[in-house]
């Protein structure tokens, strides 16, 4: 069997096994895509949502209202409750390990392998069926920012083209099993997805039970060190390593602690703040007493502040 014949056969299997599981999220042309992971349950990207309800359109043309069960905005995942009718849920590749079919496969526990063939599925508006595009995994462990700026470190880079409205849709192996949730386009023919690792599936299961994760939030908008250095030099101040507070939201731990716009956060929890991620890690690491010591530079003065969160 030639490679082209193998590819054609793989697409046929994918449409047979996973085609009915692909959905469109949002009204009319939609905001993105999603995939049925269990009867009555749809998985999509958190950035596709604009409230507690959304419209889900199925491959057979049926459109119904879905409600949000759980959202992980930092991880860009959301689970919806919806009447999925007779559509067949997709299978998870990591739950079974490996792939079937004639082409090379997927390493079950950690998502797709480098170089593995993959297929992106979506339900574009105005079409007569599911869109299927082919590519290969071009890189693993890609870092990118979630909708709230949190770093995601295990992105799968691939070359299966994603048209408009494809984010939140499935990336599958040659047997039509879910290996990643597509997120966005990188440009230059490269695309990103969230691999279906054991840890991510556990997170999805928790979202399906309505367990939306809660993270401590400082309540500030931040600028990275290179921006902070440039701005300090521009106003005649000595450059310092740290992250710049651009805004402080009212009635937040940062506001209560006395952080102000223009403060340079140079340490948190006794550790230097060399990046936004370092500060976020310090917030995530707050102990049971719910306090975080923060040192800021305000103009030329250095101030020690205590940020108080709800105790664990």
C-alpha positions, 0 to 999 in steps of 0.5 A: 500500500502506498503512502497516499493510500495509507493516508486516504485510509486513515482519513476514512477511519478518522471520519468513521470513528471521530467525525460525529464527535466534532462540534462548533462552539458559538452562534452563526460562524462560531468562535471555535471548535470542540469535541464530545468526550462523553455522552452529554459532555463537550471539551473545548478551549476556555478562550472560546467562551463568553459566559455560562452558556454557549451554542453547540452545533453538531456534525449533523447540523443540530444546534443546541444550548450548552452550559459550562460545567467547569473552566480552567482559564489558566490551562485554556480548557473548558467542559460543557454540559449539552445534549449530544444526542446519538453522536459517538464520543471520541476515544482518548489515545493516552488511555489506551496507549499507542495507535492502530493503523499502518502509520507510525504512532503515539506514545500513550502516556505523554501525548504524540511522539515527535514526527507522528502523523496527526489530523486536525478536525473542525466543523467550519460554518457553511460546510457539509461536514467535518474538515480534516487536515493532515500534518506531523508533530514538529516539536514537543514541549513548546512554551506558550501563554494561556488566556490569563498569561500563565505559562503552559510548558508542554505544547505540541507543535504540529503542521496540520493546518487550522482554519478559522474556528478550529481552536478547541477542536481535536488533534487525532492519531491515525485511528481517530483517537484524541492526542491533543486539543488544538489551541492556536496558529503560530504562523509559518505553517505551525500550530499548537495543541495541548497534549492529552497527558494523564495529568491533563485528562485528570484535570478534564475529569475534574472539570466534568465534575464541576470542579473549577480550579481556583488559584490565588491572584495578586490582582495586578497587571505586570510588565516584564523585566526588559520593559521595566528596565527601559522605563526606569532608564527613560525617567532617569532611574537606576535600572533594577531587575524585577517586574513592573506593576502596570495596574492594581485592581481594586479590592484585591490582595495587591491593593490591600497590601499597598502595591501601586502602579509603577512599583518594581517588584524585586523579590517575593517570598525571599526569592528574586523576581527575575520574570513574571513567571517567578512572581506567579510561582511565588504566589502559587507557593504561598503557604497555609498562613496565606501571606507573601512577603514582597519587596518593591522599589518605588522610585528610589525607595525600597519597601517591604510589603506583606500580601495577605491571601485567604489562608489555605 
